[in-house]
Amino acid sequence: MMSQWTKQMFMYSGFMCSCGLYEFGGIFWMTYFNPFLQAAIGLNSVDIGTVVLIAQIVDAVSNPVVGLLIENLRIPLLGNKKGCHLIGSTLIIIFFPFLWMNCWFCSSKTHSVVYYSVIAGVMNALTPFIFLPHLSMIAVLSNNEKERVLFGGISSFSKQFWGILAYMTMWILIGSDSNRESDLGQVLSSKLQIASYIVVGVGILATLYFHASVFYVKETKHDPVRSEKRRLLEDFKVLFRNHNFYILALVYFLCRSELTLYNVYQVFYFEQTLKLQKESIAYLPFIYLSVAGIGSMLVRILSKYLNPMYTFLIAMVLVILSGLGFMFQPIELGNVVIVGVVIFSLGSGVLYTLSLFYTSNLIIQLKVSDVAVWGAYNLLDRILFGILFAEIQQFRPCPDSKVCCDECSDFYRFIFGGGIIVIAVSGGVLILLHNLLIKRQQQRLLAPSDTVTPVDIEEKGSPSDLVIENQHVKEDVSSHLPPLKILPIGSNRTSKVVLTMSNANLSAT
């Protein structure tokens, strides 16, 4: 028999491996697909923007569809989350190598655009089968807020862990190239095909380990008091009526976009703006993810001493400082950019982890389907970033050139540095707004008073959606009170409930 500690370690490591194929292969997609299409295939910046936008739209549409499948499919032995995860992993393993192959039957640039749009679209349609079950298990496997912070940290750390392996792989492949004079297109074309087969092998091992170590996932463990399960569409209605859902959706989008923008343009910034050696497109991302992994795990320690909002704002300042460094660093300083990379890594890792923490709390508080929340978030994330990337590509000074011109150098400097500053500041403003709304809600529900008076309860939509409009409860005992059982009187939409206090306890009469 395994000890409880051993079972937990298997569960934690298995949870980390559940996103192994997605994160390991996703690093190659985010970091090298854009330069691969430009430098190796020869597509112009507008065509690349079209390919990525199509892939992002497919990804956005597939997220709620896959969310519905995960919520409603009943797969024997595995359950819906693990079953859909296995289906998606198998199909991605089959299609991933085609993403990095030269299109041998494409006789024109238009054919190449169609080919890579289709393959990228298929890949993005399959990734939610891995990503959504992984994120939804944060709320399912955790028992309290501290565990949600832990699983959020593991999720963020796993992103860095698998990314580190990916960049180590690319670093070794590029470093083994005996021809140092090869241009960027030749290097990417040959090395990425080899890397795709490595992704397939690693993905198989990670998927098998996840399914072997996480034995069973209870689908509604986070909501044991729900008498009957809401349908997924009803959960969407609950979400759409909540202001914090929109705010945290934008925070999640900004935290992910910050990471994605960095990954998409770092190859051009390091190799063509700062004129660093080709190995820099592997070892600098390796440093970035190594430090970001440490930063994401520090969130759990910081959460013991600091309010999550203050931690978020401190991380935001770090990202702003790194963005300023990227914008104004002289070419002559070269590898001094490592300092900016380290600072950005710490800040961005904390921001992303906290975005997962805030969202997991929202799922628990609203008692909605975790798949509904993550599906909606990823729908917003994919569409908005696809539009953002396509628009950025429109402004590239020399769209038809495989290499970077002088104007392009300044363009990448502005996008790489200035872009993450704007995103970080926007995220900080939204977190302040979120906490302001939370405080106002708490003040309405827990206004200080020595007595407890009758309260009005407004029934909205269904008996499960009762909102207390003006509840007067003494604040110093509110944390020790048992749950209230509310008994509506009559059939009016507004019911009166009389509360009395006795020995620091509340009861409804």
Disulfide bonds with the S-S distance in Angstrom:
Cys103-Cys106 1.80
